[in-house]
Amino acid sequence: MRLETDRLIIREYAPSDAADVHQYASNAEVAAYMIWGPNTEEETAAFIDRTIEMQRQQPRVDYELAVVLKASHQLIGGCGIHISEPGQGEIGYCFHPLYWRQGYASESARALLRLGFQELGLHRIYATCRPDNRGSAKVMESIGMRYEGHLREHMRHKGKWHDSFQYSILEHEFKGDQS
Ligand SMILES: CC(C)(COP(=O)(O)OP(=O)(O)OC[C@H]1O[C@@H](n2cnc3c(N)ncnc32)[C@H](O)[C@@H]1OP(=O)(O)O)[C@@H](O)C(=O)NCCC(=O)NCCS
């Protein structure tokens, strides 16, 4: 799988990506709202292994992809779409702090919507974030997702129960020409 946007190449991971991924996956600020991390080197290596396993799924239901700047080929983050049940997918994204607030998460997430609706034939795509992860909520809003609700203590990780905001977009709401 390979997606292209104005500024980005979104492509499969390779074993040689481990060091670049570890740069941000080991960062406590990046992992603050995630169910994983901050990663040890072993955990990042295991993540890369899992993404490479996904490339062999038949039929494929998990796409975990590296986000690379077109101009420099620098790996700046990752994003993914997971087909959770027939016709429905969940998206997610995570970037190195050096590249925050430059529109890269929104650009990647729009590419995932195009993949989900136009190539994978999905009907509904959803995403969740922790309620105080304002940046992630704004990404979902900026790509045309609508707020669906507040899930209360539905998920346990890092020794605590966590709430989520859930957003979604339906196939007929999606405008494929969004840049
Ligand atoms: C959340 C995250 C993905 C946002 O990535 P990003 O590339 O900075 O997002 P964008 O530049 O596309 O910004 C989209 C919008 O959110 C706003 N935004 C981004 N970070 C923000 C923050 N921390 N606080 C408030 N607004 C923020 C941007 O200003 C932009 O607003 P606009 O649409 O009005 O212009 C990034 O901060 C990150 O990787 N965080 C760690 C991992 C994570 O939390 N992932 C999401 C898990 S649910």
The ligand as an SDF file (V2000), in Angstrom:
LIG
                    3D

 48 50  0  0  0  0  0  0  0  0999 V2000
   -2.5000   14.9270   17.8250 C   0  0  0  0  0  0  0  0  0  0  0  0
   -1.4960   15.0320   16.6820 C   0  0  0  0  0  0  0  0  0  0  0  0
   -1.6150   13.7830   15.8040 C   0  0  0  0  0  0  0  0  0  0  0  0
   -1.8460   16.2890   15.8570 C   0  0  0  0  0  0  0  0  0  0  0  0
   -0.9630   16.2950   14.7360 O   0  0  0  0  0  0  0  0  0  0  0  0
   -0.6620   17.6190   13.9150 P   0  0  0  0  0  0  0  0  0  0  0  0
    0.0890   17.2100   12.6780 O   0  0  0  0  0  0  0  0  0  0  0  0
   -0.0540   18.6290   14.8220 O   0  0  0  0  0  0  0  0  0  0  0  0
   -2.1320   18.0980   13.5020 O   0  0  0  0  0  0  0  0  0  0  0  0
   -2.4730   19.1670   12.3690 P   0  0  0  0  0  0  0  0  0  0  0  0
   -1.2890   20.0520   12.1480 O   0  0  0  0  0  0  0  0  0  0  0  0
   -3.0660   18.4610   11.1980 O   0  0  0  0  0  0  0  0  0  0  0  0
   -3.5590   20.0440   13.1240 O   0  0  0  0  0  0  0  0  0  0  0  0
   -4.9660   19.9210   12.9450 C   0  0  0  0  0  0  0  0  0  0  0  0
   -5.6390   21.0100   13.7690 C   0  0  0  0  0  0  0  0  0  0  0  0
   -5.3950   20.7770   15.1630 O   0  0  0  0  0  0  0  0  0  0  0  0
   -4.7700   21.8800   15.7740 C   0  0  0  0  0  0  0  0  0  0  0  0
   -3.8800   21.3490   16.7820 N   0  0  0  0  0  0  0  0  0  0  0  0
   -2.8540   20.4820   16.6180 C   0  0  0  0  0  0  0  0  0  0  0  0
   -2.2780   20.2160   17.8030 N   0  0  0  0  0  0  0  0  0  0  0  0
   -2.9760   20.9260   18.7300 C   0  0  0  0  0  0  0  0  0  0  0  0
   -2.8740   21.0400   20.1320 C   0  0  0  0  0  0  0  0  0  0  0  0
   -1.9190   20.3850   20.8220 N   0  0  0  0  0  0  0  0  0  0  0  0
   -3.7570   21.8340   20.7820 N   0  0  0  0  0  0  0  0  0  0  0  0
   -4.7140   22.4920   20.0960 C   0  0  0  0  0  0  0  0  0  0  0  0
   -4.8810   22.4120   18.7530 N   0  0  0  0  0  0  0  0  0  0  0  0
   -4.0130   21.6420   18.0820 C   0  0  0  0  0  0  0  0  0  0  0  0
   -4.0680   22.5820   14.6390 C   0  0  0  0  0  0  0  0  0  0  0  0
   -3.8510   23.9330   14.9420 O   0  0  0  0  0  0  0  0  0  0  0  0
   -5.0600   22.3990   13.5110 C   0  0  0  0  0  0  0  0  0  0  0  0
   -6.1160   23.3310   13.6630 O   0  0  0  0  0  0  0  0  0  0  0  0
   -6.9130   23.9240   12.3940 P   0  0  0  0  0  0  0  0  0  0  0  0
   -7.5690   22.7450   11.7180 O   0  0  0  0  0  0  0  0  0  0  0  0
   -7.8700   24.8770   13.0020 O   0  0  0  0  0  0  0  0  0  0  0  0
   -5.8520   24.5710   11.5510 O   0  0  0  0  0  0  0  0  0  0  0  0
   -0.0310   15.1780   17.2100 C   0  0  0  0  0  0  0  0  0  0  0  0
   -0.0120   16.1660   18.1980 O   0  0  0  0  0  0  0  0  0  0  0  0
    0.5340   13.8890   17.7860 C   0  0  0  0  0  0  0  0  0  0  0  0
    1.1340   13.0950   17.0860 O   0  0  0  0  0  0  0  0  0  0  0  0
    0.3440   13.6860   19.1220 N   0  0  0  0  0  0  0  0  0  0  0  0
    0.8370   12.5020   19.8140 C   0  0  0  0  0  0  0  0  0  0  0  0
    0.1030   11.2460   19.3770 C   0  0  0  0  0  0  0  0  0  0  0  0
   -1.4040   11.3750   19.5080 C   0  0  0  0  0  0  0  0  0  0  0  0
   -1.9240   11.9060   20.4870 O   0  0  0  0  0  0  0  0  0  0  0  0
   -2.1090   10.8430   18.4980 N   0  0  0  0  0  0  0  0  0  0  0  0
   -3.5690   10.8500   18.4590 C   0  0  0  0  0  0  0  0  0  0  0  0
   -4.1040    9.7820   19.3300 C   0  0  0  0  0  0  0  0  0  0  0  0
   -5.8970    9.8170   19.4050 S   0  0  0  0  0  0  0  0  0  0  0  0
  1  2  1  0
  2  3  1  0
  2  4  1  0
  2 36  1  0
  4  5  1  0
  5  6  1  0
  6  7  2  0
  6  8  1  0
  6  9  1  0
  9 10  1  0
 10 11  2  0
 10 12  1  0
 10 13  1  0
 13 14  1  0
 14 15  1  0
 15 16  1  0
 15 30  1  0
 16 17  1  0
 17 18  1  0
 17 28  1  0
 18 19  1  0
 18 27  1  0
 19 20  2  0
 20 21  1  0
 21 22  1  0
 21 27  2  0
 22 23  1  0
 22 24  2  0
 24 25  1  0
 25 26  2  0
 26 27  1  0
 28 29  1  0
 28 30  1  0
 30 31  1  0
 31 32  1  0
 32 33  2  0
 32 34  1  0
 32 35  1  0
 36 37  1  0
 36 38  1  0
 38 39  2  0
 38 40  1  0
 40 41  1  0
 41 42  1  0
 42 43  1  0
 43 44  2  0
 43 45  1  0
 45 46  1  0
 46 47  1  0
 47 48  1  0
M  END
$$$$
